[in-house]
Amino acid sequence: MLNHARRKFADIVKSGVSDPQSKSYAQEAITLIQKLYKIEKEIKDDPPDKKLIIRKEKSQPIINTIREWINTKFYKAQELGGAIAKD
């Protein structure tokens, strides 16, 4: 699911027609998703119980930030009719 979302945001950033605000919001989303990818890469060989602990400690705060981001900036971009809203 994150791969699909990240690709959509990357398309907005790369687009020559997206408005600057949508590109900025999309870049923020990509940065947050990349932080989750980094954590997953670091724990890929860990046992499941350790993964769970690390995800609660490191990933959950990022997920909370993403939720907050969606509720503020993503919906704001939709209201403004930017590229994020058009996808």
N, C-alpha and C positions, 0 to 999 in steps of 0.2 A: 504494500500500500504506500509506503513512504517513497519507494522508487518512482511510482507513478506520479505522486504529488511533486516530488523533486523535479522530475522531467518537465512537468507543466510549468513550474516556476522558472526553470532554466529556459524554457521556450520564451517566456515573457521577457527575461533579462536579455536574451539574444536578439529578440525581435527589433526590427528597425522601426516598427510602427507603434509600439507600446508607449504609453505616456510615461514620463519620468517618475511620477509617484508610484505607479504600478511596478515599474522596474525596481525601485527602491524597496518596496514592500516584498517583492518576489525575492530579492537578494537577501533580505532579512530571514525569510522563510528557509531559503537554501542553507544559510549559515546555521540555523537551529537544527535542521535535519542532518547536516554534516557532523554536528556535535554528537548526535545519536549514533551515526555510523561509526564514528571514532570509538565510542564506548563499546559498541558491538564487536568491532575489530579487536579491541584490547582483551575482550573476555571470551572470544570464540572458542578457545581451548579449555576454558575453566569448567568445572563440574556445574551441573544445573543449580545446586543450592547456592553456590558462590555467585553465579550469574544473577540469581534472584536478588541477593543482597546488594550487589553492585548496581543493578538496575533500579532498585528502590532508592539507593543513596545518590546515584549520579544521573540516571535517565529520567526518573520521575520529576525532578525539578525542571528539566528541559521540556518535558511533556506538558507540565503545568504552564510554562512560559509560552509554549505553542498554543495551548488553549486560550490563554489570555490574548495572545497575538491575533488569533482568529476572531475573538470576540470584539477586538478593538479595530485593528488595522485592516483585516481582511474584509469585514463587514462595512467598514468605512469606505474602502475602495469600491465595493459593490454599489454603495449608495452614490458615489461620485461617478459611477459608470466607466471606470478605468478598465484596462486590459484584463485585470484579474476577474472583473465582473463579466467580461465577455466570453470567457472560456467555459 
